[in-house]
Amino acid sequence: MNFQISDQEIDADTHVIELGGEIDLYTAPEFKERMAEIIDEGKTRVVVDLSQATFIDSTTLGVLVGGVKRLRPAGGSLALVCTDDNITKIFEITGLDRVFPIHDSRDEALAAVGDAEPSA
């Protein structure tokens, strides 16, 4: 499956970015650009849905870490939806499963970022 990106505004603070296919050195810049736009628009609660992703690499991990670094000063949070055991294992091996809460469903992830109240 080829790379796909779509996103959805949930409310004034919350946004979902859905990624599909292979997110790698060639496609991650588009993801990075969209993530930056969403944060620049004032979103503080971001869910990245990887349930349709078939592959991620270190470039993707770098975009996610960069997103968290931009969100945290504003009291923001980022959660992941991941149903692929191979992709989840990448987060476990790198220790990033302790940085990003990883959920089995979009609803769980949205509830998690919704509970993380931004500090005004």
C-alpha positions as CSV (number, residue, x, y, z in Angstrom):
1,M,0.0,0.0,0.0
2,N,1.3,3.4,-0.9
3,F,1.7,6.2,1.7
4,Q,-1.5,8.0,2.7
5,I,-2.1,10.8,5.1
6,S,-5.4,12.3,6.2
7,D,-6.4,14.2,9.2
8,Q,-9.5,15.3,11.1
9,E,-10.2,18.1,13.6
10,I,-11.9,16.8,16.6
11,D,-12.3,20.1,18.5
12,A,-10.4,23.3,19.1
13,D,-7.6,21.5,20.9
14,T,-7.7,18.0,19.4
15,H,-6.6,16.7,16.0
16,V,-6.1,13.2,14.5
17,I,-3.5,12.4,11.8
18,E,-4.1,9.1,10.2
19,L,-1.2,7.5,8.3
20,G,-1.3,4.5,6.0
21,G,1.2,2.5,4.1
22,E,4.9,3.0,4.4
23,I,6.1,6.0,6.4
24,D,9.8,6.3,5.7
25,L,12.6,8.6,4.7
26,Y,10.7,9.6,1.5
27,T,7.2,10.1,3.0
28,A,7.9,11.3,6.5
29,P,8.6,14.9,5.5
30,E,5.0,15.2,4.4
31,F,3.9,13.9,7.8
32,K,6.3,16.3,9.6
33,E,5.0,19.2,7.6
34,R,1.3,18.4,8.5
35,M,2.2,17.8,12.2
36,A,3.9,21.2,12.3
37,E,0.9,22.9,10.7
38,I,-1.5,21.4,13.2
39,I,0.6,22.4,16.2
40,D,1.1,25.9,14.7
41,E,-2.7,26.1,14.4
42,G,-2.8,25.8,18.2
43,K,-3.7,22.1,18.6
44,T,-2.4,20.7,21.9
45,R,-3.8,17.2,21.8
46,V,-2.7,15.2,18.8
47,V,-3.5,11.5,18.0
48,V,-1.4,9.8,15.4
49,D,-3.3,6.8,14.0
50,L,-0.9,4.2,12.7
51,S,-3.5,1.5,12.4
52,Q,-3.2,1.6,8.5
53,A,0.6,1.8,8.5
54,T,2.5,-1.1,7.2
55,F,6.0,0.2,7.9
56,I,7.7,3.0,9.8
57,D,11.4,3.8,10.1
58,S,13.6,6.0,12.3
59,T,12.6,9.1,10.3
60,T,9.0,8.6,11.4
61,L,10.2,8.1,15.0
62,G,12.1,11.4,14.7
63,V,8.9,13.2,13.5
64,L,6.9,11.9,16.4
65,V,9.6,12.8,19.0
66,G,9.8,16.3,17.4
67,G,6.0,16.6,17.7
68,V,6.1,15.8,21.4
69,K,8.9,18.3,22.0
70,R,6.8,21.0,20.4
71,L,3.6,20.0,22.3
72,R,4.9,19.6,25.8
73,P,5.9,23.3,26.5
74,A,2.2,24.2,25.8
75,G,1.0,21.4,28.1
76,G,0.1,19.3,25.1
77,S,0.1,15.6,24.5
78,L,0.5,13.1,21.7
79,A,-0.9,9.6,21.7
80,L,-0.6,6.8,19.1
81,V,-3.0,4.2,17.7
82,C,-1.1,1.1,16.7
83,T,-2.5,-2.3,16.0
84,D,0.5,-3.9,14.1
85,D,2.7,-5.9,16.5
86,N,5.8,-5.3,14.3
87,I,5.4,-1.5,14.5
88,T,4.6,-1.7,18.2
89,K,7.8,-3.7,18.7
90,I,9.8,-0.8,17.1
91,F,8.5,1.5,19.9
92,E,9.4,-1.1,22.5
93,I,12.9,-1.8,21.2
94,T,13.7,2.0,21.1
95,G,12.1,2.6,24.5
96,L,9.7,5.1,22.8
97,D,6.8,3.1,24.2
98,R,7.6,5.0,27.4
99,V,7.4,8.4,25.6
100,F,4.2,7.8,23.6
101,P,1.1,6.2,25.0
102,I,0.1,3.5,22.5
103,H,-3.5,2.5,22.2
104,D,-5.4,-0.2,20.3
105,S,-8.2,2.1,19.1
106,R,-8.7,5.7,18.1
107,D,-11.3,6.1,20.9
108,E,-8.9,5.0,23.6
109,A,-6.2,7.4,22.3
110,L,-8.7,10.3,22.1
111,A,-9.8,9.6,25.7
112,A,-6.1,9.6,26.8
113,V,-5.2,13.0,25.2
114,G,-8.5,14.4,26.4
115,D,-7.6,13.5,30.0
116,A,-4.3,15.4,29.6
117,E,-5.5,18.8,30.4
118,P,-3.4,21.6,28.9
119,S,-1.9,23.9,31.5
120,A,-3.1,27.4,30.7
